[in-house]
């Protein structure tokens, strides 16, 4: 036994001492040894030989490749890390530069490329498709065209390239006149583009040629760190919950990744994916809830549990200009932390639609922490769809989202939403039950809709299905929030808690809330404050920071409140489980949006514990 122990220790020491750095640089060569003095030329060469504990350091420059990690780490302390060299800008692109454009007429140009240019994957033949995808009666390719880094708009008809119309209902009306169209035959691909006066043979024009920038082609590549890169231009396809979800960067059914401090932009569909593996059943659910239940059952047979999947950290990234999601994950995001990400301009072109579009879209956010993120101009901010159990949404900033800030769909709880700022016209779309909403600022309307679909719930901290139930709605707790009226109310979208006055839903616990500027009261609430003050809320950007302007009512602190704890919240009805923190600890909301300590005996309603009377400006990002 003693000898065996010595051998094991020796093996571990051998592994530790063999960990090394691999350098990659634009003046390198893939036949080199990969040292700082003799670096590789491509990141993939380093990825092919990296062992657990190794670090791949990439030096300044643009790398046009799809990195497919061959191996992962052994544990959180023995990872394989990919990182940009300190102080150096490293770009990884799924595109190639295209020259040789010929002018057709006016500002329209044409380029002809042999299909061999694309190898075995041609994004200008590859069509976006999948479960719950809405093509809007036209075709869409996974390819894209970029002029000086900015994407053009794909048109369904070539006439729309020659005669583009400015789309004044979109975020960038002028940008919508920069258009492109493609067609192919057996030998060649032709791309037409309206560059609006730019010369594509002098300016930088790039086109998507790769499905991804960083994504393993096999599952189970664990404990990878990706740090400090600029990643862009991926020909990603639609990522529904029932199919493999390939992102510009993605984990592909693995465990323990850290994706941090990256700038991720211009994925045709999704930026970061923490999602499902691929199999022969992909996109065969018939867009039905029953089909997704079968997807879950197959996942359980493939080791869907805490020991094998999820446990990722996605933090401090900027994610922008993706047309489906900033971050998504079906089943693969369990037990993860998503924090301090700046997610904006998601689905701004609206050329296609579907039921999977959001800044963050998770199916099965089991014991997931979503904290301190900014989500703006995302179509939909955060969408928690099915099995959000043990989820904690805290300290996030939502505003200027088209459809809603937070959509919780067919979850049975328990889940917790606290200390958030919701400023879009529809703050909360609630198709769930078993949620706690505490110390939030709701400046938009709320909507409640019971659902007839049978969806799962689980034992505590587990992926095992304990049962299937429909969603009656209710079983929610609204404590110490601020509700603001003033947004148009229609289609079952009301300010305050009017939506929760329905008698057929499970009972709702309500206490300590403030209703400003005509927000609808919850009849029967004992401790509340009705304030006529219009807080006139605005978000102002200055020097890359974001400030909340708000007018406070001096009476805010007069309402009687109590601290929010696990004991006070009781049990969520369907799973019969208590409300805990995402990591399973007893809950006390004792800090505010900024991390300030709350007055435990009489906490201030809303996300801010320390408030001043009158007009206030607060830095919130």
C-alpha positions in Angstrom: 0.0 0.0 0.0 2.9 2.4 0.9 4.6 1.7 -2.4 1.4 2.3 -4.3 1.0 5.6 -2.6 4.6 6.6 -3.5 3.9 5.6 -7.2 0.7 7.7 -7.2 2.5 10.8 -5.7 5.3 10.4 -8.2 2.8 10.3 -11.1 1.1 13.4 -9.9 4.4 15.2 -9.5 5.3 14.1 -13.1 2.1 15.6 -14.4 2.6 18.8 -12.5 6.2 19.3 -13.6 5.4 18.4 -17.2 2.8 21.3 -17.4 4.2 23.9 -19.8 3.5 27.1 -21.8 2.9 27.0 -25.6 3.3 30.2 -27.5 1.6 31.2 -30.7 2.5 34.2 -32.8 2.0 35.6 -36.3 5.8 35.3 -37.0 5.7 31.7 -35.8 5.8 28.4 -37.6 3.9 25.2 -36.8 7.1 23.2 -37.1 8.6 25.2 -34.2 8.7 23.9 -30.7 6.1 26.4 -29.4 8.4 28.3 -27.0 8.4 32.0 -26.6 11.5 32.2 -28.8 10.1 29.7 -31.3 6.3 30.0 -31.3 3.7 28.2 -33.3 1.9 30.0 -36.1 -1.6 28.6 -35.4 -3.6 28.2 -32.2 -4.8 24.8 -33.3 -1.3 23.4 -33.4 -0.9 24.2 -29.7 -4.4 22.9 -29.0 -3.4 19.5 -30.6 -0.6 18.9 -28.1 -1.7 20.7 -24.9 -2.0 18.6 -21.8 -3.8 19.2 -18.5 -2.1 22.0 -16.7 -0.7 23.6 -19.8 -1.2 27.3 -20.8 -1.5 28.4 -24.5 -0.4 32.0 -24.8 -1.4 33.7 -28.0 0.4 36.9 -29.1 -1.0 39.9 -31.0 -2.6 39.5 -34.4 -5.6 38.1 -36.2 -6.0 34.4 -36.3 -8.4 33.1 -38.9 -9.2 29.6 -37.6 -11.7 27.4 -35.8 -10.0 26.2 -32.6 -11.1 22.7 -31.8 -9.6 21.7 -28.4 -8.4 18.1 -28.6 -8.2 17.6 -24.9 -9.5 19.2 -21.7 -8.1 19.5 -18.2 -8.4 17.0 -15.4 -9.9 19.2 -12.7 -10.5 22.9 -11.8 -6.9 23.1 -10.6 -5.4 21.3 -13.6 -7.0 23.0 -16.6 -5.9 23.8 -20.1 -5.9 27.5 -20.5 -6.0 29.6 -23.7 -5.2 33.2 -23.1 -4.2 36.3 -25.0 -0.8 37.6 -24.1 -1.0 40.4 -21.5 -1.4 43.8 -23.1 -1.8 42.4 -26.6 -4.9 42.4 -28.8 -5.6 38.9 -30.2 -8.4 38.4 -32.6 -9.9 35.0 -33.6 -12.1 35.2 -36.6 -14.3 32.8 -38.5 -14.1 34.9 -41.6 -11.7 35.4 -44.5 -10.9 38.6 -46.4 -12.3 38.7 -49.9 -11.0 40.9 -52.7 -11.6 40.8 -56.4 -14.9 42.6 -56.3 -16.3 43.8 -59.6 -18.6 46.8 -59.8 -22.1 45.9 -61.3 -23.8 49.3 -61.2 -23.8 52.2 -58.8 -22.8 51.0 -55.3 -23.5 47.3 -56.0 -20.5 45.0 -56.4 -20.2 41.3 -57.2 -17.6 38.7 -56.4 -17.3 35.1 -57.7 -15.7 32.4 -55.6 -15.0 28.8 -56.5 -16.8 26.5 -54.1 -13.4 25.0 -53.3 -12.6 28.2 -51.5 -14.9 27.1 -48.7 -13.7 23.5 -48.4 -16.3 21.1 -47.1 -18.5 23.9 -45.6 -20.1 26.7 -47.6 -22.1 29.1 -45.5 -23.6 30.5 -48.6 -25.3 27.2 -49.3 -26.0 26.4 -45.6 -29.5 27.5 -44.6 -30.5 28.5 -41.1 -33.1 26.0 -39.8 -34.2 24.1 -36.7 -37.0 23.6 -34.1 -38.9 26.7 -33.2 -37.2 28.7 -36.0 -39.3 31.3 -37.9 -37.9 32.0 -41.3 -40.6 34.6 -42.0 -41.2 33.0 -45.4 -37.7 33.4 -46.8 -34.3 31.8 -46.8 -31.4 32.8 -44.5 -27.8 31.6 -44.9 -25.3 31.2 -42.1 -22.9 33.3 -44.1 -22.5 37.0 -43.6 -20.7 39.9 -45.2 -18.8 42.5 -43.2 -17.6 46.0 -44.3 -14.9 47.4 -42.1 -16.1 45.1 -39.3 -19.8 45.9 -39.6 -22.2 43.3 -40.9 -24.4 43.9 -43.9 -28.1 42.8 -44.1 -28.9 39.6 -46.1 -31.7 40.1 -48.5 -34.2 37.5 -49.8 -34.2 39.0 -53.3 -31.4 40.4 -55.4 -33.6 43.4 -56.2 -33.4 44.5 -52.6 -29.6 44.8 -53.0 -30.0 47.1 -56.1 -32.8 49.1 -54.4 -32.5 48.9 -50.7 -35.0 50.6 -48.5 -34.1 52.2 -45.2 -35.8 50.3 -42.3 -36.8 53.1 -40.0 -38.3 50.7 -37.4 -34.9 49.1 -36.7 -32.1 50.2 -34.4 -29.8 51.2 -37.3 -32.0 52.5 -40.2 -29.1 53.7 -42.3 -27.2 50.4 -41.8 -30.1 48.5 -43.2 -29.3 49.9 -46.6 -26.0 48.0 -46.7 -27.3 44.8 -48.2 -26.1 41.5 -49.7 -27.5 38.5 -51.6 -25.9 35.2 -52.7 -26.5 32.4 -55.2 -24.6 29.3 -56.1 -24.2 26.6 -58.6 -22.1 23.4 -58.6 -18.9 25.2 -59.3 -19.1 28.7 -57.8 -20.7 31.0 -55.3 -21.7 34.6 -56.2 -22.2 37.3 -53.7 -23.7 40.7 -54.5 -23.4 43.5 -52.1 -24.4 47.2 -51.8 -21.5 48.9 -50.1 -23.2 52.4 -50.3 -20.2 54.2 -51.9 -17.4 52.2 -50.2 -14.8 50.5 -52.5 -14.6 46.8 -51.4 -11.2 46.4 -53.0 -9.8 49.2 -50.8 -11.9 48.8 -47.6 -11.8 45.6 -45.5 -14.5 43.1 -46.6 -14.7 39.8 -44.8 -17.2 36.9 -45.2 -18.0 34.0 -42.8 -16.4 30.7 -43.7 -16.3 28.7 -40.5 -19.1 27.5 -38.2 -17.3 28.6 -35.1 -14.2 30.2 -33.6 -13.7 28.0 -30.5 -15.7 24.8 -30.1 -14.7 21.2 -29.5 -16.0 18.7 -32.1 -16.4 16.0 -29.4 -18.2 16.1 -26.1 -16.6 15.8 -22.7 -13.7 18.2 -23.3 -13.6 19.5 -19.7 -11.9 22.2 -17.7 -11.0 24.7 -20.4 -10.2 28.4 -19.8 -10.6 31.0 -22.6 -9.4 34.4 -21.5 -8.9 37.8 -23.1 -9.7 37.3 -26.8 -11.6 39.3 -29.4 -13.7 36.7 -31.3 -16.0 37.4 -34.2 -17.6 36.3 -37.5 -19.0 32.8 -37.1 -21.4 31.0 -39.4 -23.5 29.6 -36.6 -26.9 27.9 -37.2 -30.0 28.2 -35.1 -29.6 26.8 -31.6 -32.9 25.2 -30.4 -33.0 23.3 -27.1 -33.6 20.0 -28.9 -30.4 20.1 -31.1 -26.7 20.6 -30.7 -26.0 24.2 -29.9 -23.0 25.4 -31.8 -21.9 28.9 -30.8 -19.2 31.3 -31.9 -17.6 29.8 -28.7 -19.2 26.9 -27.0 -18.6 24.0 -24.6 -20.3 21.1 -26.4 -21.7 19.1 -23.5 -18.7 19.4 -21.2 -17.9 20.5 -17.7 -16.0 23.2 -15.9 -15.2 25.8 -18.5 -14.2 29.4 -17.7 -15.0 31.9 -20.4 -13.9 35.3 -19.3 -12.8 38.8 -20.3 -13.5 38.2 -24.0 -15.1 40.5 -26.6 -17.5 38.3 -28.6 -19.4 39.7 -31.6 -21.1 38.9 -34.9 -22.2 35.4 -34.6 -25.0 34.8 -37.2 -27.0 33.1 -34.4 -25.5 32.6 -30.9 -22.4 34.0 -29.2 -21.7 31.6 -26.3 -23.3 28.2 -26.1 -23.3 25.9 -23.0 -25.7 23.6 -24.6 -26.8 20.2 -25.7 -24.8 17.5 -27.6 -25.9 16.5 -31.1 -27.5 13.2 -32.0 -29.8 11.7 -34.6 -32.9 13.2 -33.0 -31.7 16.8 -33.5 -34.5 19.1 -34.8 -37.1 16.3 -34.8 -39.2 17.4 -31.8 -42.0 18.7 -34.0 -41.8 21.9 -32.0 -43.6 20.2 -29.1 -43.2 20.1 -25.4 -43.4 16.3 -25.5 -40.4 16.3 -27.9 -38.3 18.2 -25.4 -39.3 15.9 -22.6 -37.8 13.1 -24.7 -34.7 15.2 -25.2 -34.3 15.4 -21.4 -34.8 11.7 -21.0 -32.1 11.0 -23.6 -29.8 13.5 -21.9 -30.2 11.7 -18.5 -29.0 8.5 -20.2 -26.0 10.3 -21.5 -24.8 11.4 -18.1 -26.7 14.7 -17.6 -25.8 15.4 -13.9 -23.7 17.7 -11.8 -20.7 15.3 -11.9 -20.4 15.4 -15.7 -22.0 18.5 -17.2 -22.1 22.2 -16.6 -20.4 23.9 -13.7 -19.2 26.6 -16.0 -18.2 30.2 -15.3 -19.0 32.9 -17.9 -17.9 36.3 -16.6 -16.7 39.8 -17.7 -17.4 39.3 -21.4 -18.8 41.8 -23.8 -21.2 40.0 -26.2 -22.9 41.9 -29.0 -24.3 41.8 -32.6 -25.6 38.2 -32.5 -29.0 37.6 -34.1 -30.3 34.8 -31.8 -28.7 34.9 -28.3 -25.7 36.3 -26.5 -25.5 33.2 -24.2 -27.7 30.1 -24.5 -27.7 26.6 -23.1 -30.1 23.8 -23.2 -29.4 21.3 -20.3 -25.7 22.1 -20.4 -25.7 25.2 -18.3 -26.6 23.5 -15.0 -24.7 24.6 -11.8 -23.1 27.5 -13.7 -22.3 31.1 -12.8 -23.0 33.9 -15.4 -21.8 37.2 -14.1 -20.7 40.7 -15.0 -21.3 40.2 -18.8 -22.2 43.2 -21.0 -24.8 41.9 -23.5 -26.4 44.2 -26.0 -27.6 44.5 -29.6 -28.9 40.9 -29.8 -31.5 40.3 -32.5 -31.6 43.9 -33.7 -32.1 43.2 -37.4 -35.2 41.0 -36.9 -34.7 39.4 -40.3 -35.7 36.0 -38.8 -37.5 35.1 -35.6 -38.3 32.1 -33.4 -38.9 31.0 -29.8 -35.2 31.0 -28.8 -34.1 34.7 -29.0 -32.8 36.5 -25.9 -29.7 38.1 -24.4 -29.5 35.0 -22.2 -31.6 32.0 -22.9 -31.4 28.9 -20.7 -33.4 25.7 -20.6 -32.8 23.9 -17.3 -31.1 26.6 -15.3 -30.7 24.3 -12.3 -28.8 25.9 -9.5 -27.5 28.7 -11.8 -26.4 32.1 -10.6 -27.1 35.0 -13.0 -25.5 38.1 -11.4 -24.5 41.6 -12.2 -25.1 41.5 -16.0 -26.2 44.3 -18.2 -28.8 43.3 -20.8 -29.9 46.0 -23.3 -31.4 46.0 -26.8 -31.6 42.3 -26.7 -35.2 41.8 -28.0 -35.7 39.8 -24.8 -33.4 40.2 -21.9 -33.3 37.0 -19.9 -35.4 33.9 -20.7 -35.5 31.1 -18.2 -37.4 28.3 -20.0 -38.2 25.0 -18.3 -36.6 23.7 -15.0 -35.3 27.0 -13.6 -35.0 25.4 -10.1 -32.6 26.8 -7.5 -31.8 29.6 -9.9 -30.8 33.0 -8.5 -31.1 36.1 -10.6 -29.5 39.0 -8.7 -28.1 42.5 -9.3 -28.8 42.7 -13.1 -29.5 45.8 -15.1 -32.2 45.4 -17.8 -33.4 48.2 -20.1 -34.4 49.0 -23.7 -35.4 45.4 -24.5 -38.1 45.1 -27.1 -40.3 42.3 -25.8 -39.5 41.9 -22.1 -36.7 42.1 -19.6 -37.4 38.7 -17.9 -39.4 35.8 -19.2 -39.9 32.8 -16.9 -41.6 30.0 -18.8 -43.1 26.8 -17.3 -40.9 26.6 -14.3 -42.2 25.3 -11.0 -39.5 26.8 -8.8 -38.1 27.5 -6.3 -36.2 30.3 -8.0 -35.2 33.7 -6.7 -35.2 37.1 -8.5 -33.8 39.9 -6.2 -32.1 43.3 -6.3 -32.6 43.7 -10.1 -33.4 46.8 -12.1 -36.1 46.2 -14.8 -36.8 49.2 -17.0 -38.3 48.0 -20.3 -42.0 48.4 -21.1 -42.7 44.8 -20.0 -40.5 44.0 -17.0 -41.7 40.5 -16.3 -43.6 38.0 -18.4 -44.5 35.2 -15.9 -45.6 31.8 -17.3 -44.3 30.1 -14.2 -44.9 29.5 -10.5 -42.8 29.1 -7.4 -40.8 32.3 -7.8 -39.7 34.9 -5.2 -39.3 38.5 -6.4 -37.7 40.7 -3.7 -36.2 44.1 -3.7 -36.5 44.7 -7.4 -37.4 47.9 -9.3 -40.1 47.1 -11.9 -40.5 50.2 -14.1 -42.6 48.4 -16.7 -45.6 46.1 -16.7 -46.0 42.5 -15.5 -48.0 39.8 -17.1 -49.1 36.4 -15.8 -50.3 33.5 -18.0 -50.9 29.9 -16.7 -49.8 27.1 -19.1 -51.2 23.7 -19.8 -47.9 22.0 -20.9 -46.6 19.2 -18.6 -43.0 20.2 -17.6 -40.5 18.7 -15.2 -39.5 19.4 -11.6 -36.6 17.8 -9.7 -35.4 16.8 -6.3 -33.2 19.4 -4.7 -29.9 20.1 -6.6 -30.5 17.3 -9.0 -31.3 16.7 -12.7 -33.5 13.6 -12.1 -37.1 14.2 -13.1 -39.3 14.0 -10.0 -42.5 14.5 -11.9 -44.3 16.5 -14.6 -46.9 19.2 -13.9 -48.8 21.9 -15.8 -48.3 25.5 -14.7 -51.3 27.0 -12.8 -49.5 30.2 -12.1 -49.0 31.9 -8.8 -47.2 30.4 -5.8 -45.1 33.5 -6.0 -43.7 35.9 -3.3 -43.4 39.7 -3.9 -41.6 41.3 -1.1 -40.1 44.8 -0.8 -40.3 45.7 -4.5 -40.9 49.1 -6.2 -43.5 49.1 -9.0 -43.8 52.1 -11.3 -46.9 52.9 -13.4 -47.1 55.0 -16.5 -46.5 52.4 -19.3 -49.5 51.6 -21.5 -51.4 48.7 -20.1 -53.1 46.2 -22.5 -53.2 42.5 -23.5 -53.0 41.3 -19.9 -50.0 43.5 -19.2 -50.5 45.6 -16.1 -48.4 47.7 -13.8 -48.0 46.6 -10.2 -49.5 43.3 -9.3 -52.9 43.5 -11.0 -52.1 40.3 -13.0 -51.8 38.4 -9.8 -55.3 39.1 -8.6 -56.7 36.1 -10.5 -58.6 33.8 -8.2 -57.8 30.6 -10.1 -54.1 30.8 -9.6 -52.1 29.4 -6.6 -52.1 32.0 -3.8 -49.5 34.7 -3.9 -47.7 36.2 -0.9 -47.3 40.0 -1.1 -45.8 42.4 1.5 -43.7 45.6 1.9 -44.1 46.9 -1.7 -44.2 50.4 -3.0 -46.5 51.5 -5.9 -45.5 54.7 -7.7 -47.1 56.8 -10.4 -50.3 54.9 -10.5 -49.0 51.4 -10.4 -51.8 48.9 -9.6 -52.1 47.8 -6.0 -52.4 44.2 -4.8 -55.7 44.2 -2.9 -55.2 42.7 0.5 -51.6 43.6 1.0 -51.2 44.8 4.6 -47.9 46.7 4.4 -47.4 48.9 1.4 -47.0 52.5 0.2 -48.9 54.1 -2.6 -46.9 57.1 -3.9 -48.0 59.6 -6.6 -44.4 60.5 -7.4 -43.3 59.8 -11.0 -39.7 58.7 -10.6 -38.9 59.7 -14.2 -36.3 57.0 -14.6 -33.6 57.3 -17.2 -30.4 55.4 -18.1 -27.6 57.8 -19.2 -24.4 56.6 -20.8 -21.2 58.6 -20.1 -17.6 57.6 -20.6 -18.5 53.9 -21.1 -20.4 53.8 -17.8 -24.2 53.8 -17.2 -26.1 55.9 -14.7 -29.6 55.6 -13.4 -31.4 58.9 -12.9 -34.4 58.6 -10.6 -36.6 60.7 -8.4 -37.2 59.1 -5.0 -40.1 59.7 -2.7 -39.1 60.7 0.8 -41.7 58.4 2.2 -40.1 55.2 0.8 -38.6 54.3 4.2 -42.0 54.6 5.9 -43.4 51.4 4.7 -43.2 48.5 7.1 -40.9 45.7 5.8 -39.3 42.5 7.0 -36.1 40.8 5.9 -36.4 38.1 3.3 -35.2 34.7 4.4 -35.5 31.0 3.6 -37.7 30.6 6.7 -40.1 33.3 5.7 -40.5 32.2 2.1 -41.6 28.6 3.0 -41.8 25.9 0.3 -42.5 26.1 -3.4 -45.7 24.1 -3.8 -45.0 21.7 -6.7 -41.5 20.5 -5.8 -42.1 21.0 -2.1 -38.7 22.6 -1.7 -37.3 25.6 0.2 -35.9 28.8 -1.4 -32.1 28.7 -1.0 -29.2 30.4 -2.6 -28.0 28.9 -5.9 -25.3 26.9 -4.1 -27.8 25.5 -1.6 -27.3 27.6 1.4 -30.0 29.2 3.6 -31.1 32.5 2.2 -31.1 36.0 3.7 -31.2 39.0 1.4 -28.9 41.1 3.5 -27.2 43.1 0.7 -28.5 45.4 -2.0 -27.7 45.9 -5.7 -24.4 47.5 -4.9 -23.4 45.1 -2.2 -24.2 47.5 0.6 -25.5 45.9 3.9 -29.2 46.1 4.4 -31.0 47.1 7.5 -32.1 43.6 8.5 -34.8 44.8 10.9 -36.4 47.1 8.3 -34.8 46.8 4.9 -35.5 49.5 2.3 -37.8 48.5 -0.6 -36.3 48.3 -4.0 -32.7 47.4 -5.0 -31.0 50.2 -3.1 -30.7 50.2 0.6 -29.2 53.7 0.9 -31.4 56.2 -0.8 -31.6 60.0 -0.9 -34.7 62.1 -1.3 -35.4 63.8 -4.6 -33.4 63.5 -7.8 -30.6 61.0 -7.6 -27.9 59.8 -10.1 -26.5 56.4 -9.5 -23.7 54.5 -11.4 -25.3 51.1 -12.1 -22.7 49.7 -14.6 
